[in-house]
Amino acid sequence: MKQIKKEFSRTLRKDLTKAERFFWEVVRERKLFNLKFRRQYVIKGFILDFYCHEILLGIEIDGSIHNKQKEYDQERQAIIESMGVAIFRYTNKEILSDKATFRKRLKCDLFSYIKAFQDKPPPLPPGEGRQR
């Protein structure tokens, strides 16, 4: 099963949507805050559109199909977030309707998240509590 997901993610990398292609051009090669993003990254059996391990951030770019699978997306997001990974969601429409505005929004969102990420303690392994 794991191999199937990995092969499927490779296929998805070659077949990006217009919005995903634009997003990738904005972040690839550490262009934004020197962060390394990966495309179609498999985590816990789910494929995230984009993922940055350095700050534990997944990016989902939602097309019209996501209007029909909101419950699935919420469950999937909850599982991924339980592992300490935050998820930002953007729609194809908001990315493609005004690319300059989206680029500014993404920079602001990432800047705010990076600041908050730096201020919080690293996650502990499951079952371990913080000592006072």
VMD Tcl script that draws the C-alpha trace (Angstrom):
set ca {
  {0.00 0.00 0.00}
  {2.82 2.38 0.92}
  {4.49 1.77 -2.45}
  {1.21 2.50 -4.28}
  {0.89 5.88 -2.50}
  {4.50 6.72 -3.34}
  {3.99 5.86 -7.03}
  {0.72 7.82 -7.11}
  {2.42 10.84 -5.54}
  {5.09 10.69 -8.29}
  {2.33 10.73 -10.89}
  {0.68 13.72 -9.21}
  {3.99 15.63 -9.22}
  {4.05 15.39 -13.00}
  {0.42 16.46 -13.33}
  {0.07 19.62 -11.22}
  {-2.97 21.88 -11.57}
  {-2.43 25.50 -12.68}
  {-2.75 26.70 -9.09}
  {-0.31 24.05 -7.83}
  {2.13 24.91 -10.62}
  {1.99 28.61 -9.65}
  {2.44 27.80 -5.95}
  {5.40 25.58 -6.78}
  {7.04 28.36 -8.78}
  {6.67 30.69 -5.78}
  {8.25 28.29 -3.23}
  {10.58 25.97 -5.16}
  {14.34 26.11 -4.67}
  {13.91 27.79 -1.26}
  {12.63 31.02 -2.83}
  {10.42 31.87 0.14}
  {12.09 32.35 3.55}
  {14.69 29.76 2.49}
  {12.21 26.96 3.25}
  {12.36 23.65 1.41}
  {8.95 22.51 0.18}
  {8.22 19.10 -1.29}
  {5.44 18.39 -3.77}
  {2.84 15.65 -3.29}
  {4.41 14.44 -0.05}
  {3.13 11.25 1.59}
  {2.58 11.52 5.34}
  {0.70 8.97 7.45}
  {-0.74 7.42 4.28}
  {-2.10 10.73 2.98}
  {-0.72 12.85 0.19}
  {-0.24 16.55 0.97}
  {-0.01 18.89 -2.01}
  {3.06 20.56 -0.48}
  {5.01 19.96 2.72}
  {7.80 21.75 4.56}
  {9.43 19.53 7.18}
  {11.53 22.35 8.68}
  {8.43 24.00 10.11}
  {6.02 21.02 10.03}
  {3.66 22.70 7.57}
  {1.44 21.15 4.94}
  {-0.21 23.16 2.19}
  {-3.41 22.00 0.53}
  {-4.66 23.63 -2.63}
  {-8.34 22.82 -2.98}
  {-10.18 22.53 -6.25}
  {-13.90 21.95 -6.75}
  {-13.62 18.26 -5.76}
  {-13.03 19.34 -2.16}
  {-16.55 20.81 -1.97}
  {-17.83 17.23 -2.21}
  {-15.47 15.70 0.34}
  {-15.39 18.19 3.20}
  {-15.93 15.56 5.89}
  {-13.08 13.39 4.55}
  {-10.80 16.43 4.34}
  {-11.60 17.38 7.96}
  {-10.86 13.84 9.23}
  {-7.66 13.64 7.19}
  {-6.53 17.05 8.44}
  {-7.23 16.10 12.06}
  {-5.06 12.99 11.73}
  {-2.19 14.93 10.18}
  {-2.46 17.76 12.70}
  {-2.39 15.23 15.57}
  {1.20 14.54 14.45}
  {2.14 18.19 14.98}
  {1.79 19.23 11.32}
  {-0.18 22.41 10.64}
  {-2.13 22.69 7.40}
  {-2.86 25.81 5.39}
  {-5.63 25.58 2.81}
  {-5.98 27.76 -0.25}
  {-8.38 27.40 -3.18}
  {-7.48 27.32 -6.84}
  {-9.67 30.37 -7.32}
  {-7.98 32.55 -4.69}
  {-4.55 31.66 -6.08}
  {-5.32 32.18 -9.76}
  {-7.72 35.14 -9.57}
  {-5.02 37.55 -8.36}
  {-1.56 36.02 -8.21}
  {0.15 39.12 -6.81}
  {-2.32 39.37 -3.93}
  {-2.00 35.65 -3.23}
  {1.79 35.89 -3.20}
  {1.57 38.68 -0.57}
  {-0.94 36.69 1.49}
  {1.25 33.60 1.39}
  {4.27 35.60 2.56}
  {2.25 37.07 5.44}
  {0.79 33.68 6.40}
  {4.21 32.02 6.36}
  {5.90 34.85 8.23}
  {3.26 34.70 11.02}
  {3.44 30.91 11.18}
  {7.25 30.84 11.28}
  {7.25 33.35 14.14}
  {4.73 31.27 16.11}
  {6.56 28.03 15.25}
  {9.85 29.42 16.58}
  {8.20 30.45 19.83}
  {6.68 27.06 20.67}
  {8.58 24.15 22.21}
  {9.34 21.14 20.00}
  {6.79 18.29 20.11}
  {7.42 15.42 22.50}
  {7.13 11.78 21.48}
  {3.64 10.34 22.09}
  {2.97 9.38 25.70}
  {5.55 11.71 27.21}
  {4.39 14.67 29.23}
  {6.16 17.90 30.05}
  {7.93 17.99 33.39}
  {7.66 21.10 35.52}
}
mol new
graphics top color blue
foreach p $ca { graphics top sphere $p radius 0.5 }
foreach p [lrange $ca 0 end-1] q [lrange $ca 1 end] { graphics top cylinder $p $q radius 0.2 }
display resetview
